[in-house]
Each structure stands twice: as structure tokens, then as C-alpha cells.
């Protein structure tokens, strides 16, 4: 095994890897960290190739277990427990971290069902939304000024499912041109009850707003319609991931009913 033992927190490889916990360094290097065996395996299964692994001392490492056949250029760094904690963001880690290059994504709409996330800032919401989107066959998510999907918290919340979905970063100015042939629905409390609508088009997008301020007026003005989820007992709003999940499963049920 092509391995090296690291016992110092000031080792340059550890210093450089730790920087990837910050968005500005992920953007600068186009690299990011993945932690835990389960998520690492999901990423590799989706075609992402690791640059290297950091393995906590005392853990076994088997390339075959991770589904990796070409191991020539992949370095394994065995690190002490104290050094591993410098990189870990998990309370009870299983001792495995990998560095990967970000996926390349084209700024294009491929048709079908999709979400637009408008200034979504909570990493747990983003991760949960990705998992539900994949489960409901929403294959694309377009993010505007939203939390970085390569944040360790987002990756952990998505449980690796984000590598199976196409995430594209766009600007407000892209919306009108990119989705000219799709129907856009903004999710907002003052909209029409979504459950009153029986039929939806094939090419549809739902705009999910910021946790505190909702959908921006800019996108509301460009939506074909504003929809709401009815709520009882004076409940004013739902968590962004919950509301988007309700909508996606409603659409999923409508599609299943037609088949």
C-alpha cells in the first residue's frame, strides 16, 4: 500500500487538507473533503476519484472495499488520533477521510422536474432537500447564492446522495433565459393551495426561498404562479426542506398516478 505516517499537526499535508474545511479554499483549489466510509463509497460509486486518503491509526484500509482498482496514484496517509481530529467534523468518526476534485457541471437545464434554491443558507436543509429530490426523481437543482454543497455539513446531511444529482450554480439573470421552456412555481405562504392543482407540466421547476425571508421578489415576478402548502392550527410556515419535500412528493404521486 502506498502509505505514509503523519504524527504532526503542522505537517503541510494536514495544514492544506484542513484548509478545505473553508469554502474559499475549496473554491480556490477545486478540492473538497469527504468523511466516513459510507459517504466515501457513495462518491466513488458515482465516479468521483480520490486524490488521497487520511486514515486514523489503528484502522484497516482496503482499496477493494472502496471499489478502487487503479491505486497507483492514490496516497494513503496514516495519521495519529490527535492529527485526525484536526480534519474531522464528525463527533464519532469512523476514521476515514478522502480528498476529491469537485464535479464539473454545465450551466444548462436538461428538462424535467427541478428545484431552484434561492439564497438557501442552512446546510442541513440543503442536504435533506438533495436526498428527497433524488428520491422523487428531481434530477437537477439550481442554486442561487446558496450554501456550498461541498460543505462537510451538507455532504453529511445528504449522506452522499448529492453525488447522484446534478447541482448547478446560477445567477438571477440566468433564470429567464435558462427556463424559458419550463413552468416556474414559487413556494410562498400567499400562493394558491398546491393541492388544488391536479395537473402539472413535464418541465416544471419549484423555487424554494431563504429560511427567513422566503423567495425573493425577483423570482416571484418571474414565476408563472405562486403556490402554498395549506396549514392548520395557526402554523405560519414549514422548514424549507420539509416544505420542498411535501411539494416534491405531491408531484411524485401525481406522476405515479398517471403511469
DOVO-822739 format. One line per 10 residues: number of its first residue (from 0); their letters; for each residue x, y, z negated of N, C-alpha, C. Coordinates in Angstrom, 2 decimals, m for minus. Example, Ala and Ser with C-alpha at 12.3 -4.5 7.8 and 13.67 -1.06 7.14 Angstrom:
<atoms>
0) AS) 13.19:m5.69:m7.80:12.30:m4.50:m7.80:13.20:m3.30:m7.80  12.85:m2.25:m7.08:13.67:m1.06:m7.14:12.90:0.03:m7.87
</atoms>
This chain:
<atoms>
0) XXXXXXXXXX) 0.85:m1.20:0.00:0.00:0.00:0.00:0.88:1.25:0.00  0.54:2.23:0.82:1.32:3.45:0.95:0.97:4.40:m0.20  1.63:4.19:m1.35:1.22:4.91:m2.55:2.37:5.69:m3.18  1.97:6.66:m4.02:2.93:7.49:m4.75:2.32:7.77:m6.11  3.12:7.78:m7.16:2.62:8.01:m8.51:2.85:9.47:m8.91  1.79:10.12:m9.42:1.87:11.53:m9.83:1.50:11.64:m11.30  2.36:12.26:m12.09:2.10:12.40:m13.52:2.08:13.87:m13.98  2.33:14.79:m13.04:2.41:16.21:m13.41:1.25:17.00:m12.79  0.61:17.83:m13.61:m0.49:18.67:m13.13:0.01:19.75:m12.18  1.29:20.07:m12.26:1.85:21.12:m11.41:2.38:20.58:m10.08
10) XXXXXXXXXX) 2.22:19.28:m9.87:2.61:18.69:m8.59:1.85:19.41:m7.47  2.53:19.77:m6.38:1.93:20.59:m5.34:0.71:19.92:m4.71  0.74:18.60:m4.61:m0.41:17.88:m4.03:m1.64:18.03:m4.91  m1.43:18.04:m6.22:m2.55:18.23:m7.15:m3.03:19.68:m7.11  m2.09:20.60:m7.08:m2.43:22.03:m7.01:m3.26:22.31:m5.76  m2.81:21.79:m4.61:m3.52:22.03:m3.35:m4.89:21.37:m3.35  m4.98:20.16:m3.89:m6.26:19.45:m3.94:m7.25:20.17:m4.85  m6.75:20.68:m5.98:m7.62:21.37:m6.94:m8.22:22.65:m6.32  m7.47:23.28:m5.45:m7.97:24.49:m4.79:m9.23:24.20:m3.97  m9.37:22.96:m3.51:m10.52:22.60:m2.68:m11.83:22.57:m3.47
20) XXXXXXXXXX) m11.74:22.75:m4.78:m12.96:22.90:m5.58:m13.58:24.27:m5.37  m12.83:25.19:m4.73:m13.32:26.53:m4.44:m13.66:26.66:m2.95  m14.77:27.31:m2.68:m15.27:27.43:m1.30:m14.26:28.11:m0.38  m13.58:29.16:m0.87:m12.70:29.91:0.02:m11.55:29.05:0.54  m11.10:28.09:m0.26:m10.03:27.21:0.19:m10.57:26.09:1.09  m11.80:25.67:0.83:m12.42:24.70:1.74:m12.60:25.32:3.11  m13.01:26.58:3.14:m13.19:27.28:4.41:m11.84:27.50:5.11  m10.83:27.82:4.33:m9.51:28.12:4.89:m8.85:26.88:5.49  m8.99:25.74:4.81:m8.31:24.52:5.23:m9.17:23.57:6.05  m10.50:23.79:5.99:m11.46:22.90:6.64:m11.45:21.50:6.01
30) XXXXXXXXXX) m11.05:21.45:4.74:m11.00:20.20:3.99:m11.91:20.28:2.78  m12.27:19.12:2.23:m13.09:19.09:1.02:m12.86:17.78:0.27  m13.30:17.74:m0.99:m13.14:16.58:m1.85:m14.43:15.77:m1.96  m14.29:14.46:m2.06:m15.41:13.57:m2.36:m15.00:12.71:m3.55  m15.90:12.59:m4.53:m15.60:11.79:m5.71:m16.62:10.67:m5.88  m16.19:9.58:m6.43:m16.89:8.32:m6.74:m16.89:7.38:m5.53  m16.78:6.10:m5.84:m16.73:5.06:m4.81:m17.95:5.11:m3.90  m19.13:5.24:m4.51:m20.36:5.18:m3.72:m20.39:6.24:m2.63  m20.10:7.48:m3.01:m20.16:8.58:m2.05:m19.02:8.48:m1.03  m17.86:8.05:m1.49:m16.73:7.84:m0.57:m17.09:6.81:0.49
40) XXXXXXXXXX) m17.71:5.73:0.08:m18.09:4.68:1.03:m19.12:5.20:2.03  m20.07:5.99:1.55:m21.10:6.56:2.43:m20.45:7.44:3.50  m19.50:8.27:3.07:m18.83:9.19:4.00:m18.06:8.40:5.07  m17.34:7.39:4.64:m16.54:6.59:5.57:m17.45:5.81:6.51  m18.55:5.30:5.98:m19.53:4.58:6.81:m20.11:5.48:7.89  m20.19:6.79:7.60:m20.72:7.76:8.56:m19.65:8.27:9.53  m18.45:7.73:9.44:m17.42:8.07:10.40:m16.40:9.09:9.96  m16.50:9.57:8.71:m15.50:10.52:8.22:m14.24:9.75:7.82  m13.10:10.28:8.20:m11.83:9.61:7.91:m11.08:10.33:6.80  m10.69:9.62:5.75:m9.98:10.26:4.64:m8.55:10.64:5.01
50) XXXXXXXXXX) m8.11:11.78:4.50:m6.71:12.18:4.64:m5.84:11.46:3.60  m6.39:11.34:2.39:m5.68:10.65:1.31:m6.66:10.35:0.19  m6.21:9.55:m0.77:m7.00:9.23:m1.96:m6.19:9.54:m3.20  m6.90:10.00:m4.26:m6.33:10.11:m5.59:m7.04:9.08:m6.45  m6.26:8.17:m7.00:m6.83:7.07:m7.78:m6.28:7.14:m9.20  m7.17:7.13:m10.16:m6.76:7.19:m11.56:m5.99:5.92:m11.92  m4.94:6.10:m12.69:m4.12:4.95:m13.09:m4.98:3.88:m13.76  m4.67:2.62:m13.47:m5.43:1.51:m14.04:m6.56:1.03:m13.16  m6.85:1.78:m12.07:m7.91:1.38:m11.14:m7.31:0.62:m9.97  m8.03:m0.37:m9.49:m7.60:m1.10:m8.30:m8.07:m0.37:m7.06
60) XXXXXXXXXX) m7.29:m0.45:m5.99:m7.69:0.17:m4.73:m7.53:m0.83:m3.60  m8.60:m1.03:m2.85:m8.60:m1.98:m1.73:m9.19:m1.29:m0.52  m8.38:m1.10:0.53:m8.86:m0.44:1.74:m10.07:m1.15:2.33  m10.06:m2.47:2.29:m11.17:m3.24:2.87:m12.48:m2.96:2.16  m12.41:m2.72:0.86:m13.62:m2.41:0.09:m14.27:m1.12:0.58  m13.44:m0.20:1.06:m13.94:1.07:1.58:m14.22:1.02:3.08  m14.01:m0.12:3.69:m14.28:m0.27:5.12:m13.26:0.41:6.01  m12.02:0.51:5.53:m10.95:1.17:6.29:m10.00:0.11:6.83  m9.80:0.12:8.14:m8.90:m0.86:8.75:m7.54:m0.24:9.11  m7.55:0.99:9.64:m6.30:1.65:10.02:m5.78:2.46:8.83
70) XXXXXXXXXX) m4.81:1.91:8.13:m4.35:2.51:6.88:m2.99:3.19:6.98  m2.41:3.22:8.15:m1.03:3.69:8.32:m0.81:5.12:7.83  m1.76:6.01:8.11:m1.56:7.43:7.82:m2.29:7.89:6.56  m2.89:6.97:5.83:m3.65:7.34:4.64:m2.82:7.09:3.39  m2.50:8.15:2.68:m1.66:8.08:1.49:m2.54:7.84:0.26  m2.04:7.02:m0.65:m2.72:6.78:m1.92:m1.86:7.38:m3.03  m2.46:8.30:m3.79:m1.76:8.89:m4.92:m2.36:8.33:m6.21  m1.57:7.59:m6.95:m1.99:7.08:m8.25:m1.64:8.14:m9.28  m2.64:8.64:m10.00:m2.41:9.77:m10.91:m2.78:9.38:m12.34  m2.11:10.00:m13.28:m2.41:9.76:m14.69:m3.81:10.26:m15.02
80) XXXXXXXXXX) m4.35:9.80:m16.13:m5.71:10.19:m16.51:m5.84:11.70:m16.70  m4.83:12.31:m17.30:m4.89:13.76:m17.53:m4.83:14.53:m16.22  m4.05:14.05:m15.26:m3.97:14.70:m13.96:m5.26:14.51:m13.18  m5.84:13.34:m13.28:m7.10:13.07:m12.56:m8.21:14.02:m13.03  m8.22:14.33:m14.31:m9.24:15.23:m14.85:m9.16:16.63:m14.24  m7.97:17.01:m13.75:m7.81:18.31:m13.11:m8.63:18.40:m11.83  m8.86:17.27:m11.17:m9.58:17.24:m9.90:m11.04:16.82:m10.05  m11.34:16.12:m11.12:m12.67:15.53:m11.26:m13.72:16.56:m11.68  m14.91:16.43:m11.12:m16.04:17.29:m11.52:m17.18:16.45:m12.08  m16.91:15.16:m12.32:m17.91:14.23:m12.83:m17.62:13.94:m14.30
90) XXXXXXXXXX) m18.65:13.94:m15.13:m18.47:13.72:m16.56:m17.83:12.37:m16.84  m18.39:11.32:m16.24:m17.83:9.97:m16.39:m17.46:9.45:m15.00  m16.29:9.82:m14.53:m15.88:9.44:m13.17:m15.43:7.98:m13.12  m15.57:7.39:m11.93:m15.09:6.02:m11.77:m13.64:5.97:m11.30  m13.01:7.17:m11.15:m11.58:7.21:m10.90:m11.13:7.26:m9.46  m12.03:7.68:m8.55:m11.67:7.72:m7.13:m12.07:9.05:m6.51  m11.12:9.71:m5.85:m11.36:10.97:m5.15:m10.65:10.90:m3.80  m11.30:11.40:m2.76:m10.67:11.44:m1.45:m10.73:12.84:m0.86  m9.79:13.16:0.01:m9.80:14.43:0.75:m10.18:14.12:2.19  m11.15:14.88:2.71:m11.66:14.67:4.06:m11.70:15.98:4.83
100) XXXXXXXXXX) m11.69:15.88:6.15:m11.92:17.04:7.01:m13.43:17.23:7.18  m13.87:18.47:7.25:m15.29:18.75:7.45:m15.78:18.24:8.80  m17.05:17.93:8.85:m17.67:17.52:10.11:m17.79:18.74:11.03  m17.66:18.51:12.31:m17.89:19.58:13.27:m19.37:19.58:13.66  m19.96:20.76:13.71:m21.38:20.86:14.09:m21.57:22.01:15.07  m22.28:21.73:16.14:m22.56:22.75:17.14:m23.78:23.58:16.72  m23.73:24.84:17.06:m24.85:25.72:16.74:m25.92:25.55:17.81  m26.70:24.48:17.65:m27.76:24.19:18.61:m28.90:23.44:17.92  m30.09:23.58:18.47:m31.27:22.87:17.98:m31.54:21.71:18.93  m31.63:20.51:18.36:m31.76:19.31:19.18:m33.20:18.85:19.38
110) XXXXXXXXXX) m34.15:19.62:18.86:m35.56:19.24:18.98:m36.02:18.44:17.77  m37.34:18.32:17.61:m37.90:17.56:16.50:m38.12:18.41:15.26  m38.25:17.75:14.13:m38.56:18.40:12.85:m37.28:18.89:12.18  m37.34:20.08:11.57:m36.15:20.63:10.92:m36.53:21.59:9.80  m35.53:21.95:9.01:m35.70:22.95:7.95:m34.77:24.12:8.21  m35.20:25.30:7.79:m34.32:26.46:7.71:m34.24:26.86:6.25  m33.05:26.83:5.68:m32.85:27.23:4.29:m32.39:28.68:4.26  m33.21:29.52:3.68:m32.98:30.96:3.68:m32.40:31.41:2.34  m31.06:31.55:2.30:m30.38:32.04:1.10:m30.61:31.12:m0.10  m30.64:29.83:0.13:m30.78:28.85:m0.96:m29.46:28.77:m1.72
120) XXXXXXXXXX) m29.50:28.92:m3.05:m28.26:29.05:m3.82:m28.01:27.93:m4.82  m29.01:27.14:m5.12:m28.84:26.10:m6.12:m28.32:24.81:m5.49  m27.13:24.33:m5.87:m26.56:23.14:m5.25:m27.40:21.88:m5.45  m28.04:21.76:m6.61:m28.89:20.59:m6.86:m30.09:20.59:m5.92  m30.66:21.78:m5.67:m31.77:21.88:m4.72:m31.33:21.45:m3.32  m30.18:21.95:m2.90:m29.69:21.64:m1.55:m29.47:20.13:m1.39  m28.82:19.53:m2.38:m28.56:18.10:m2.31:m29.84:17.28:m2.27  m30.80:17.65:m3.12:m32.08:16.93:m3.16:m32.86:17.11:m1.86  m32.81:18.31:m1.30:m33.51:18.58:m0.04:m32.93:17.73:1.08  m31.61:17.58:1.11:m30.98:16.77:2.16:m31.42:15.32:2.07
130) XXXXXXXXXX) m31.50:14.79:0.86:m31.91:13.40:0.69:m33.34:13.18:1.16  m34.22:14.11:0.78:m35.62:13.98:1.19:m35.78:14.19:2.69  m35.04:15.14:3.25:m35.11:15.39:4.69:m34.75:14.14:5.47  m33.70:13.48:5.06:m33.28:12.25:5.73:m34.35:11.17:5.58  m34.93:11.06:4.39:m35.96:10.05:4.15:m37.20:10.29:5.00  m37.47:11.56:5.31:m38.66:11.92:6.10:m38.35:12.14:7.57  m37.14:11.79:7.97:m36.72:11.89:9.37:m36.64:13.33:9.88  m36.30:14.26:9.01:m35.95:15.61:9.42:m34.44:15.58:9.66  m34.03:15.57:10.92:m32.64:15.29:11.25:m31.72:16.51:11.23  m32.29:17.72:11.19:m31.45:18.92:11.20:m31.86:19.89:10.10
140) XXXXXXXXXX) m30.85:20.49:9.47:m31.05:21.56:8.50:m30.21:22.75:8.94  m30.86:23.90:9.06:m30.15:25.13:9.43:m30.08:26.02:8.18  m28.87:26.39:7.80:m28.65:27.14:6.56:m28.23:28.57:6.87  m28.92:29.52:6.24:m28.59:30.93:6.38:m28.16:31.46:5.01  m26.92:31.91:4.89:m26.41:32.49:3.64:m26.68:31.59:2.43  m26.55:30.30:2.61:m26.89:29.35:1.55:m25.64:28.73:0.93  m25.85:27.99:m0.15:m24.75:27.35:m0.86:m24.00:26.40:0.08  m22.72:26.26:m0.16:m21.85:25.44:0.67:m22.19:23.96:0.49  m22.50:23.27:1.57:m22.85:21.84:1.46:m21.67:20.97:1.07  m20.44:21.54:1.12:m19.26:20.79:0.72:m18.87:21.05:m0.73
150) XXXXXXXXXX) m19.71:21.78:m1.43:m19.52:21.94:m2.88:m19.65:20.58:m3.55  m18.77:20.26:m4.51:m18.88:18.97:m5.21:m20.27:18.72:m5.80  m20.92:19.77:m6.28:m22.25:19.61:m6.87:m23.29:19.22:m5.81  m23.17:19.81:m4.62:m24.11:19.48:m3.55:m23.88:18.05:m3.07  m22.63:17.69:m2.89:m22.30:16.33:m2.44:m22.81:15.30:m3.44  m22.62:15.59:m4.73:m23.08:14.67:m5.77:m24.60:14.57:m5.77  m25.29:15.70:m5.60:m26.75:15.70:m5.59:m27.33:14.97:m4.38  m26.61:15.03:m3.27:m27.10:14.36:m2.06:m26.77:12.88:m2.04  m25.89:12.44:m2.95:m25.45:11.04:m3.04:m24.87:10.54:m1.72  m24.21:11.46:m0.99:m23.58:11.08:0.26:m24.49:11.11:1.47
160) XXXXXXXXXX) m25.78:11.37:1.25:m26.72:11.37:2.37:m26.50:12.55:3.31  m25.81:13.58:2.85:m25.59:14.74:3.71:m24.75:14.40:4.93  m23.98:13.33:4.85:m23.14:12.96:5.99:m23.94:12.28:7.10  m25.21:12.00:6.82:m26.07:11.36:7.81:m27.01:12.35:8.49  m26.89:13.61:8.10:m27.80:14.62:8.63:m26.99:15.76:9.24  m27.56:16.43:10.23:m26.85:17.49:10.92:m27.15:18.84:10.25  m26.13:19.41:9.62:m26.29:20.70:8.93:m25.57:21.77:9.73  m26.29:22.82:10.08:m25.75:23.88:10.93:m25.90:25.22:10.23  m24.83:25.99:10.17:m24.90:27.33:9.60:m25.20:28.34:10.69  m26.23:29.15:10.47:m26.63:30.15:11.45:m26.82:31.50:10.77
170) XXXXXXXXXX) m27.05:32.52:11.59:m27.36:33.86:11.10:m28.82:34.19:11.39  m29.32:35.25:10.77:m30.70:35.66:11.04:m30.91:35.95:12.53  m29.90:36.52:13.15:m30.03:36.89:14.56:m30.13:35.68:15.49  m29.73:34.51:15.00:m29.80:33.30:15.83:m31.20:32.72:15.94  m32.05:33.04:14.98:m33.34:32.35:14.83:m34.23:32.47:16.06  m34.43:33.70:16.51:m35.37:33.91:17.62:m34.95:33.17:18.88  m33.67:33.19:19.18:m33.17:32.56:20.40:m33.13:31.04:20.28  m32.63:30.53:19.15:m32.45:29.10:18.99:m33.76:28.33:18.93  m34.77:28.94:18.33:m36.02:28.22:18.10:m37.18:28.77:18.93  m36.85:29.27:20.11:m37.88:29.85:20.99:m38.93:28.81:21.39
180) XXXXXXXXXX) m38.53:27.54:21.45:m39.46:26.49:21.88:m40.02:25.67:20.72  m39.83:26.15:19.50:m40.33:25.45:18.32:m41.32:26.33:17.57  m42.16:25.70:16.78:m43.11:26.41:15.94:m42.51:26.54:14.54  m42.46:27.77:14.03:m41.86:28.01:12.73:m42.93:28.31:11.68  m42.81:27.66:10.52:m43.71:27.88:9.40:m42.91:28.33:8.19  m43.27:29.48:7.63:m42.63:29.95:6.41:m43.41:29.45:5.21  m42.71:28.94:4.20:m43.38:28.46:2.99:m43.42:29.59:1.97  m44.65:29.98:1.60:m44.82:31.11:0.69:m46.16:30.96:m0.03  m46.25:31.55:m1.21:m47.45:31.39:m2.02:m48.69:32.01:m1.39  m48.48:33.04:m0.56:m49.66:33.73:0.00:m50.11:33.15:1.34
190) XXXXXXXXXX) m49.54:32.03:1.76:m49.88:31.46:3.06:m51.12:30.59:3.04  m51.46:30.07:4.19:m52.60:29.16:4.33:m52.27:27.81:3.68  m53.25:27.21:3.07:m53.10:25.89:2.46:m52.62:24.89:3.51  m51.46:24.31:3.32:m50.90:23.41:4.32:m51.76:22.18:4.54  m52.50:21.77:3.50:m53.31:20.55:3.60:m54.58:20.78:4.43  m54.84:22.02:4.82:m55.97:22.30:5.71:m55.60:22.07:7.17  m54.32:21.91:7.45:m53.86:21.73:8.83:m53.70:20.24:9.12  m54.41:19.78:10.12:m54.41:18.35:10.43:m53.36:17.97:11.45  m53.07:18.86:12.37:m52.14:18.53:13.45:m50.97:19.50:13.50  m49.80:18.93:13.66:m48.58:19.73:13.81:m47.88:19.33:15.10
200) XXXXXXXXXX) m47.16:20.29:15.67:m46.41:20.04:16.89:m45.23:19.12:16.61  m44.62:18.59:17.66:m43.44:17.74:17.50:m42.20:18.55:17.12  m42.07:19.73:17.73:m40.92:20.59:17.47:m41.32:21.66:16.45  m41.07:21.37:15.18:m41.52:22.27:14.11:m40.42:22.47:13.08  m40.38:23.68:12.54:m39.41:24.00:11.50:m40.09:24.66:10.32  m39.66:24.33:9.12:m40.21:24.91:7.90:m39.12:25.71:7.20  m39.45:26.95:6.86:m38.48:27.85:6.25:m38.64:27.81:4.74  m37.58:27.41:4.05:m37.57:27.33:2.59:m36.75:28.50:2.07  m37.35:29.29:1.17:m36.70:30.52:0.73:m35.82:30.39:m0.50  m35.23:31.50:m0.85:m34.39:31.62:m2.04:m35.19:31.28:m3.30
210) XXXXXXXXXX) m34.50:30.69:m4.30:m35.17:30.22:m5.51:m35.92:31.34:m6.24  m35.38:32.54:m6.21:m36.02:33.63:m6.94:m36.89:34.55:m6.08  m36.46:34.78:m4.85:m37.13:35.77:m4.01:m37.95:35.19:m2.86  m37.86:33.89:m2.66:m38.64:33.28:m1.59:m38.05:33.55:m0.21  m38.89:33.40:0.80:m38.47:33.60:2.19:m38.33:35.09:2.46  m37.26:35.47:3.13:m37.03:36.89:3.45:m38.11:37.41:4.39  m38.35:38.71:4.32:m39.36:39.32:5.19:m38.97:39.16:6.66  m37.68:39.17:6.93:m37.19:39.00:8.30:m37.70:37.70:8.89  m37.58:36.60:8.14:m38.01:35.31:8.67:m39.53:35.15:8.62  m40.17:35.76:7.65:m41.64:35.74:7.64:m42.19:36.37:8.90
220) XXXXXXXXXX) m41.55:37.46:9.33:m42.00:38.16:10.54:m41.80:37.33:11.80  m40.86:36.40:11.76:m40.56:35.59:12.93:m41.23:34.22:12.89  m41.87:33.91:11.77:m42.60:32.65:11.67:m43.94:32.75:12.40  m44.37:31.64:12.97:m45.68:31.61:13.63:m46.81:31.64:12.62  m46.54:31.11:11.44:m47.57:31.08:10.40:m46.89:30.91:9.04  m47.56:31.39:7.98:m47.09:31.19:6.62:m47.99:30.18:5.94  m47.37:29.19:5.30:m48.11:28.12:4.65:m47.81:28.08:3.16  m48.77:27.59:2.39:m48.58:27.46:0.95:m49.00:26.07:0.49  m48.54:25.72:m0.69:m48.94:24.46:m1.33:m49.90:24.81:m2.46  m51.13:24.30:m2.44:m52.10:24.64:m3.49:m51.65:24.11:m4.85
230) XXXXXXXXXX) m51.92:24.89:m5.91:m51.51:24.50:m7.27:m52.62:24.83:m8.26  m52.79:23.95:m9.21:m53.83:24.11:m10.24:m53.22:24.66:m11.54  m54.12:25.01:m12.46:m53.74:25.37:m13.84:m52.76:26.55:m13.91  m52.94:27.50:m13.02:m52.17:28.74:m13.03:m50.67:28.55:m12.85  m50.28:27.42:m12.26:m48.87:27.24:m11.93:m48.55:28.15:m10.75  m47.53:28.99:m10.89:m47.25:30.01:m9.90:m46.37:29.53:m8.75  m45.43:28.64:m9.05:m44.53:28.21:m7.99:m43.90:26.87:m8.32  m43.31:26.25:m7.31:m42.60:24.98:m7.47:m41.13:25.17:m7.17  m40.31:24.31:m7.72:m38.89:24.27:m7.40:m38.73:24.13:m5.88  m37.69:24.76:m5.32:m37.50:24.76:m3.86:m37.40:23.34:m3.29
240) XXXXXXXXXX) m36.70:22.46:m3.99:m36.56:21.09:m3.48:m37.88:20.33:m3.58  m38.66:20.61:m4.63:m39.96:19.94:m4.79:m40.93:20.40:m3.71  m41.02:21.71:m3.50:m41.97:22.23:m2.51:m41.63:21.75:m1.11  m40.34:21.75:m0.76:m39.95:21.28:0.57:m40.21:19.78:0.70  m40.06:19.03:m0.40:m40.32:17.59:m0.37:m41.80:17.32:m0.14  m42.67:18.08:m0.81:m44.11:17.92:m0.62:m44.47:18.15:0.85  m43.92:19.20:1.43:m44.20:19.53:2.83:m43.68:18.45:3.77  m42.44:18.02:3.56:m41.86:17.03:4.47:m42.60:15.70:4.41  m43.01:15.29:3.21:m43.75:14.03:3.11:m45.16:14.15:3.68  m45.73:15.35:3.60:m47.04:15.55:4.25:m46.91:15.40:5.76
250) XXXXXXXXX) m45.89:15.98:6.33:m45.65:15.84:7.76:m45.32:14.39:8.11  m44.53:13.75:7.27:m44.17:12.35:7.48:m45.42:11.46:7.50  m46.34:11.72:6.59:m47.58:10.95:6.53:m48.44:11.19:7.76  m48.47:12.42:8.26:m49.24:12.73:9.46:m48.68:11.99:10.66  m47.36:11.94:10.76:m46.72:11.24:11.89:m46.99:9.74:11.81  m46.89:9.18:10.59:m47.12:7.75:10.40:m48.56:7.37:10.73  m49.50:8.28:10.43:m50.91:8.02:10.69:m51.20:7.93:12.18  m50.44:8.70:12.98:m50.66:8.71:14.43:m50.12:7.44:15.11  m49.17:6.81:14.46:m48.50:5.66:15.10:m49.28:4.36:14.91
</atoms>
